[in-house]
Amino acid sequence: MPAGQAVSILTLDDFDLDGRTVFLRVDMNCPVDPSTGAILSPRRIKEATETIRALKGSKLVVGSHQGRVGNKDYTGMEQHAKVLEQLLGTRIMHVQDVIGQAARAAINGLGDGEILLLDNLRLCAEENYEFSPRAAADTIMVRRLRDLFDLCVLDSFSSAHRSHPSIVGFPHVLPACAGRIVERETRELDKIITVAKAPHVVVLGGSKVADRIEAIRMLIRTGRADHILLTGVIGNVFMRAQARIKSALGINREDEAVAKAHELIGEYPDVFSTPVDVAIDKDGDRVDIDVRDLAPGDIILDLGPKTVDHYSRLISGAGTVFMSGPPGLFEKKGFDNGTRGMLGAVADSMATTIVSGGHLSSALEEYGFAGRINHVSTAGGALILYLTGQKLPMIQALEEAAARRT
């Protein structure tokens, strides 16, 4: 891979934090059981504790999002506060508010060493849109809260590609620095990128189709994807573009996604591999079938064994492997074969390996593979864009804040 991005940002070590009121933007967006709403894995909450502990002398206000509006994982932060309290062994105050009177009163009432977790930032409508830094700084969210904070700490690397008010608005008007996760991610990724070798095999899965399709072209053009192994919903989109899946997938803006996938296949015909067999649910049981035998109404939940074997052989010959997004619905009993098999192949590879995304990070720990991967990140789309050399809004905001301070 080409050399990484050289970033010049401030860290926690550049500030006297004791007694300061600090806004800490983290990403505690966790996988949630769609039927019960319970948090399935607290990995991202656990990651956030490193920077929270480093800010123990401050009056700390923690902000995070959870899910997307309209999705089943779009919830409040009550559970997160309880998990965080258990992990830290200290009291976590929580308010069911973001920018209203209750939130502002709770912030003003903080004492040294106390921690307040705001509610889901996306309950504030502005946090669901992207802005320029100047426009983000002029949002109601930032204008109502900015005077309550002395410092903004950004530690949400997995959201670094989003120009939301909490990510680019506050650092535009406040002193700002990186938290421990952002500091480490940028440092370690730059090291890995400089030693990575061809061929570069990319395994893409998950359900965020628009993000994946936009990133694929950049990965290929920047020489960071010689072979792309497609799984999950994004794999279904490409199989639809190949006319191997005949019926509609039922995803947002499907026709547009399929058209873009068709265009990419035509432009780079030798780069993509798609599944040859898949697993579907038949009356609660897993059934593996050839893609050619799919019937209208069949819902693909996992890769089939032939595809796992084929993809595993391709991974074994790689110089660098990057995997992002689960190949199937691994949380559902009986449908984790693809995720387990692909992660096992990456772990067994002699290549430089990077695994990204909250779901895969949780799966790595569950299957015992985490210690055999060169770099594990809960970031998904942000990490892909970073690898392509694209400047992420959060990193740019931190660089600009550092330049203003010098």
C-alpha positions as CSV (number, residue, x, y, z in Angstrom):
1,M,0.0,0.0,0.0
2,P,1.1,3.6,-0.6
3,A,2.3,5.5,2.4
4,G,-0.3,6.6,4.9
5,Q,-1.5,10.0,5.9
6,A,0.8,12.1,8.1
7,V,-1.4,13.9,10.6
8,S,-0.5,16.7,13.0
9,I,-3.0,16.7,15.8
10,L,-3.0,17.5,19.5
11,T,-3.5,14.8,22.1
12,L,-4.6,14.7,25.8
13,D,-0.9,15.1,26.7
14,D,-1.0,18.6,25.3
15,F,-3.6,19.9,27.8
16,D,-4.0,20.4,31.6
17,L,-7.3,18.6,32.0
18,D,-7.9,18.7,35.8
19,G,-10.9,20.8,36.7
20,R,-11.8,21.5,33.1
21,T,-15.3,20.8,31.7
22,V,-14.6,18.5,28.8
23,F,-16.9,17.3,26.0
24,L,-15.8,13.8,24.9
25,R,-17.2,12.5,21.6
26,V,-17.0,8.7,21.6
27,D,-18.7,6.0,19.6
28,M,-20.5,3.6,21.8
29,N,-22.8,2.5,19.0
30,C,-23.3,-1.2,19.9
31,P,-25.0,-4.1,18.1
32,V,-28.5,-4.5,19.5
33,D,-30.8,-7.5,19.7
34,P,-33.6,-6.5,17.3
35,S,-36.2,-8.4,19.3
36,T,-35.3,-7.2,22.8
37,G,-33.3,-4.0,22.3
38,A,-30.6,-5.4,24.6
39,I,-26.9,-4.6,23.8
40,L,-25.3,-7.7,22.3
41,S,-21.7,-6.6,22.7
42,P,-20.2,-3.8,24.9
43,R,-16.9,-3.7,23.0
44,R,-17.2,-0.1,21.9
45,I,-18.2,1.0,25.4
46,K,-15.2,-0.8,26.8
47,E,-12.9,0.9,24.3
48,A,-14.2,4.3,25.3
49,T,-13.1,3.7,28.9
50,E,-9.5,4.2,28.1
51,T,-9.9,7.9,27.3
52,I,-12.6,8.4,30.0
53,R,-10.1,7.1,32.6
54,A,-7.4,9.5,31.2
55,L,-9.9,12.4,31.8
56,K,-10.6,11.4,35.5
57,G,-9.7,14.8,36.9
58,S,-12.1,16.7,34.6
59,K,-15.8,17.5,34.7
60,L,-16.6,15.0,31.9
61,V,-19.5,15.1,29.5
62,V,-19.7,12.1,27.2
63,G,-21.6,12.1,24.0
64,S,-22.3,9.2,21.6
65,H,-24.9,8.1,19.0
66,Q,-26.7,4.8,18.9
67,G,-28.2,3.4,15.7
68,R,-29.9,5.3,12.9
69,V,-33.3,7.0,12.9
70,G,-35.9,4.4,11.9
71,N,-33.8,1.4,12.7
72,K,-34.3,-1.1,15.5
73,D,-31.0,-0.2,17.0
74,Y,-32.0,3.4,17.5
75,T,-32.3,3.6,21.2
76,G,-31.5,5.8,24.2
77,M,-28.3,5.5,26.2
78,E,-29.7,4.1,29.5
79,Q,-28.1,0.7,29.0
80,H,-24.8,2.2,27.9
81,A,-24.7,4.2,31.2
82,K,-25.2,1.0,33.2
83,V,-22.5,-0.9,31.3
84,L,-20.1,2.0,31.5
85,E,-20.7,2.2,35.3
86,Q,-19.9,-1.5,35.7
87,L,-16.8,-1.2,33.6
88,L,-15.4,1.9,35.3
89,G,-16.6,1.0,38.9
90,T,-17.7,4.6,39.4
91,R,-21.0,6.4,39.2
92,I,-22.2,7.5,35.8
93,M,-24.9,10.2,35.7
94,H,-27.2,10.0,32.7
95,V,-29.8,12.4,31.5
96,Q,-32.5,11.7,29.0
97,D,-31.7,14.9,27.1
98,V,-29.0,16.3,24.7
99,I,-29.3,20.1,24.5
100,G,-32.3,21.0,26.6
101,Q,-32.5,22.5,30.1
102,A,-32.1,19.1,31.8
103,A,-28.8,18.5,29.9
104,R,-27.4,22.0,30.5
105,A,-28.3,21.9,34.2
106,A,-26.6,18.5,34.6
107,I,-23.5,19.8,32.9
108,N,-23.4,23.0,35.0
109,G,-23.7,20.8,38.2
110,L,-20.8,18.6,37.5
111,G,-18.0,18.4,40.0
112,D,-14.3,17.5,39.4
113,G,-14.0,13.8,38.6
114,E,-17.8,13.3,37.8
115,I,-19.0,11.9,34.6
116,L,-22.3,12.6,32.7
117,L,-23.5,10.6,29.7
118,L,-25.9,12.6,27.5
119,D,-28.6,10.8,25.7
120,N,-28.3,9.5,22.1
121,L,-26.9,12.6,20.2
122,R,-29.0,11.6,17.2
123,L,-32.2,12.5,19.2
124,C,-31.1,16.0,18.2
125,A,-32.2,16.3,14.6
126,E,-29.0,18.2,13.5
127,E,-26.8,15.2,14.4
128,N,-28.4,13.2,11.6
129,Y,-27.1,15.6,8.9
130,E,-23.6,16.6,7.6
131,F,-22.3,20.2,7.6
132,S,-19.3,22.2,6.8
133,P,-17.3,23.0,10.0
134,R,-18.6,26.6,9.9
135,A,-22.2,25.5,9.4
136,A,-21.9,22.8,12.1
137,A,-20.6,25.4,14.6
138,D,-23.7,27.4,13.9
139,T,-26.1,24.6,14.7
140,I,-28.4,24.9,17.7
141,M,-26.6,21.9,19.3
142,V,-23.2,23.6,19.2
143,R,-24.5,27.1,20.1
144,R,-26.4,25.9,23.1
145,L,-23.6,23.8,24.6
146,R,-20.3,25.4,23.4
147,D,-20.0,27.9,26.3
148,L,-20.4,25.1,28.9
149,F,-17.2,23.4,27.7
150,D,-13.5,24.3,28.0
151,L,-12.3,21.6,25.7
152,C,-13.5,19.1,23.1
153,V,-11.9,15.6,22.9
154,L,-12.7,13.6,19.7
155,D,-12.3,9.8,20.2
156,S,-14.9,8.5,17.7
157,F,-12.6,7.2,15.0
158,S,-15.4,5.0,13.6
159,S,-17.4,8.2,12.9
160,A,-14.5,10.2,11.6
161,H,-15.9,10.2,8.1
162,R,-19.0,12.0,9.2
163,S,-19.2,15.8,9.4
164,H,-21.8,15.9,12.1
165,P,-22.0,18.9,14.5
166,S,-20.6,16.9,17.5
167,I,-17.6,15.9,15.3
168,V,-16.7,19.0,13.3
169,G,-18.8,21.8,15.0
170,F,-17.4,21.8,18.5
171,P,-13.7,21.7,17.4
172,H,-14.4,24.7,15.2
173,V,-15.1,26.9,18.2
174,L,-13.3,25.1,21.1
175,P,-9.8,23.9,21.8
176,A,-9.7,20.3,20.6
177,C,-7.6,17.2,20.7
178,A,-7.7,13.5,19.9
179,G,-8.6,10.9,22.5
180,R,-6.5,7.7,22.9
181,I,-8.4,5.7,20.2
182,V,-8.0,8.3,17.5
183,E,-4.4,8.8,18.5
184,R,-3.6,5.1,18.3
185,E,-5.6,4.4,15.2
186,T,-3.9,7.0,13.1
187,R,-0.5,6.0,14.4
188,E,-0.9,2.2,13.9
189,L,-2.6,2.4,10.5
190,D,0.1,4.6,9.1
191,K,2.7,2.0,10.3
192,I,0.8,-0.9,8.7
193,I,0.1,0.9,5.4
194,T,3.8,1.6,4.9
195,V,4.8,-2.2,5.2
196,A,1.7,-3.7,3.5
197,K,2.4,-5.8,0.4
198,A,0.5,-6.9,-2.7
199,P,-1.7,-8.7,-3.6
200,H,-4.2,-6.8,-1.6
201,V,-7.3,-8.9,-0.9
202,V,-10.4,-7.0,0.5
203,V,-13.3,-8.8,2.0
204,L,-16.4,-6.6,2.2
205,G,-19.7,-7.5,3.9
206,G,-22.3,-5.9,6.2
207,S,-25.4,-4.0,5.3
208,K,-24.2,-0.4,4.6
209,V,-24.4,-0.7,0.9
210,A,-24.0,3.0,-0.1
211,D,-20.9,3.4,2.0
212,R,-19.3,0.3,0.6
213,I,-20.0,1.0,-3.1
214,E,-18.6,4.5,-2.8
215,A,-15.4,3.2,-1.2
216,I,-14.8,0.3,-3.6
217,R,-13.8,2.4,-6.5
218,M,-11.3,4.4,-4.4
219,L,-9.8,1.2,-3.0
220,I,-9.2,-0.1,-6.5
221,R,-7.9,3.2,-7.9
222,T,-5.5,3.7,-5.1
223,G,-4.0,0.3,-5.5
224,R,-5.4,-1.0,-2.2
225,A,-7.7,-3.7,-3.6
226,D,-6.4,-6.2,-6.2
227,H,-9.1,-8.6,-5.4
228,I,-12.5,-7.9,-3.7
229,L,-14.4,-10.8,-2.1
230,L,-18.0,-9.7,-1.7
231,T,-20.3,-11.0,1.1
232,G,-23.4,-9.9,3.0
233,V,-25.9,-7.4,1.5
234,I,-23.2,-5.8,-0.7
235,G,-22.5,-9.2,-2.2
236,N,-26.2,-9.6,-2.9
237,V,-26.2,-6.3,-4.7
238,F,-23.4,-7.3,-7.0
239,M,-25.1,-10.7,-7.6
240,R,-28.2,-8.8,-8.6
241,A,-26.1,-6.7,-11.0
242,Q,-24.8,-10.0,-12.5
243,A,-28.4,-11.2,-12.9
244,R,-27.6,-14.1,-10.6
245,I,-30.2,-12.9,-8.2
246,K,-33.5,-12.3,-10.0
247,S,-35.8,-10.9,-7.4
248,A,-35.6,-7.5,-5.6
249,L,-33.5,-7.3,-2.4
250,G,-35.8,-4.8,-0.6
251,I,-33.0,-2.3,0.3
252,N,-33.1,1.4,0.1
253,R,-32.3,2.9,-3.3
254,E,-31.8,-0.6,-4.7
255,D,-31.9,0.3,-8.4
256,E,-29.2,2.9,-8.0
257,A,-27.0,0.6,-6.0
258,V,-27.3,-2.2,-8.5
259,A,-26.6,0.2,-11.4
260,K,-23.4,1.3,-9.7
261,A,-22.3,-2.3,-9.0
262,H,-23.0,-3.2,-12.7
263,E,-20.8,-0.2,-13.7
264,L,-17.9,-1.3,-11.4
265,I,-18.1,-4.9,-12.7
266,G,-17.8,-3.6,-16.2
267,E,-14.9,-1.3,-15.4
268,Y,-13.0,-3.9,-13.3
269,P,-14.1,-7.3,-14.5
270,D,-11.2,-9.3,-12.9
271,V,-11.4,-7.7,-9.5
272,F,-14.6,-9.0,-8.0
273,S,-15.6,-12.4,-6.6
274,T,-19.2,-13.1,-5.5
275,P,-20.7,-16.1,-3.7
276,V,-21.4,-19.4,-5.5
277,D,-23.6,-20.8,-2.7
278,V,-25.4,-19.2,0.2
279,A,-27.5,-20.1,3.3
280,I,-31.2,-19.4,3.7
281,D,-33.7,-19.9,6.5
282,K,-36.2,-22.7,5.9
283,D,-38.7,-23.0,8.7
284,G,-36.1,-21.9,11.2
285,D,-33.3,-24.2,9.9
286,R,-30.2,-23.4,7.9
287,V,-30.3,-24.6,4.3
288,D,-27.2,-24.2,2.0
289,I,-28.1,-23.9,-1.7
290,D,-26.4,-22.9,-4.9
291,V,-27.0,-19.3,-5.9
292,R,-28.6,-20.5,-9.1
293,D,-31.3,-22.3,-7.1
294,L,-32.5,-19.2,-5.2
295,A,-36.2,-18.8,-5.4
296,P,-38.2,-15.5,-5.1
297,G,-38.6,-14.7,-1.4
298,D,-35.5,-16.5,-0.3
299,I,-33.6,-14.4,2.2
300,I,-29.8,-14.9,2.2
301,L,-28.4,-15.0,5.8
302,D,-24.9,-16.4,5.3
303,L,-22.3,-17.6,2.9
304,G,-22.3,-21.3,1.8
305,P,-19.4,-23.7,2.5
306,K,-18.2,-23.7,-1.1
307,T,-17.8,-19.9,-1.1
308,V,-16.0,-20.0,2.3
309,D,-13.5,-22.5,0.9
310,H,-13.0,-20.6,-2.3
311,Y,-12.5,-17.3,-0.5
312,S,-10.2,-18.8,2.1
313,R,-7.9,-20.0,-0.7
314,L,-7.7,-16.5,-2.1
315,I,-7.0,-15.1,1.3
316,S,-4.2,-17.6,1.9
317,G,-2.2,-16.2,-1.1
318,A,-2.6,-12.5,-0.1
319,G,0.1,-10.1,1.0
320,T,-2.4,-7.8,2.7
321,V,-5.9,-8.7,3.8
322,F,-8.5,-6.1,4.8
323,M,-11.9,-7.3,6.1
324,S,-14.8,-5.1,6.9
325,G,-18.4,-6.1,7.7
326,P,-19.8,-9.5,8.6
327,P,-20.5,-12.0,5.8
328,G,-23.8,-13.0,7.3
329,L,-26.2,-12.7,10.2
330,F,-23.8,-14.3,12.6
331,E,-25.8,-13.3,15.7
332,K,-28.6,-15.7,14.6
333,K,-27.9,-19.3,15.7
334,G,-26.8,-21.5,12.8
335,F,-25.8,-18.6,10.5
336,D,-22.3,-17.8,11.8
337,N,-20.4,-20.3,9.6
338,G,-19.4,-17.6,7.0
339,T,-18.3,-15.1,9.6
340,R,-16.4,-17.7,11.6
341,G,-14.8,-19.2,8.5
342,M,-13.7,-16.0,6.9
343,L,-12.3,-14.6,10.1
344,G,-10.5,-17.9,10.6
345,A,-8.9,-17.7,7.2
346,V,-7.7,-14.1,7.8
347,A,-6.3,-15.2,11.2
348,D,-4.5,-18.1,9.6
349,S,-3.1,-15.9,6.8
350,M,0.6,-15.0,6.7
351,A,-0.4,-11.6,5.3
352,T,-0.6,-8.2,7.0
353,T,-4.2,-8.3,8.3
354,I,-6.7,-5.6,9.2
355,V,-10.2,-6.3,10.5
356,S,-12.6,-3.5,11.0
357,G,-16.1,-2.8,12.2
358,G,-17.9,-3.2,15.5
359,H,-19.6,-6.4,14.6
360,L,-16.5,-8.2,13.3
361,S,-14.5,-6.9,16.3
362,S,-17.0,-8.6,18.6
363,A,-17.0,-11.8,16.5
364,L,-13.1,-11.9,16.6
365,E,-13.2,-11.9,20.4
366,E,-16.1,-14.5,20.5
367,Y,-14.2,-16.9,18.3
368,G,-10.8,-16.4,19.9
369,F,-9.1,-14.9,16.8
370,A,-8.4,-11.3,18.0
371,G,-4.8,-12.0,19.0
372,R,-3.9,-13.3,15.6
373,I,-4.8,-10.1,13.6
374,N,-2.3,-7.3,13.1
375,H,-4.8,-4.5,13.6
376,V,-8.4,-4.7,14.9
377,S,-10.6,-1.6,14.7
378,T,-14.2,-1.0,15.5
379,A,-14.2,1.6,12.7
380,G,-15.8,0.5,9.4
381,G,-16.4,3.1,6.7
382,A,-14.0,5.6,8.3
383,L,-11.2,3.1,8.2
384,I,-11.8,2.2,4.5
385,L,-11.7,5.9,3.6
386,Y,-8.6,6.4,5.6
387,L,-6.8,3.6,3.8
388,T,-7.6,5.3,0.5
389,G,-5.8,8.4,1.6
390,Q,-9.0,10.5,1.9
391,K,-8.9,13.2,4.5
392,L,-11.6,12.4,7.1
393,P,-13.6,15.3,8.5
394,M,-12.7,14.5,12.1
395,I,-9.0,14.4,11.4
396,Q,-9.2,17.6,9.4
397,A,-11.1,19.3,12.3
398,L,-8.4,18.2,14.7
399,E,-5.6,19.4,12.4
400,E,-7.2,22.8,12.1
401,A,-7.7,23.0,15.8
402,A,-4.1,22.2,16.4
403,A,-3.0,24.9,13.8
404,R,-5.1,27.5,15.6
405,R,-3.4,26.7,18.9
406,T,0.2,27.1,17.6
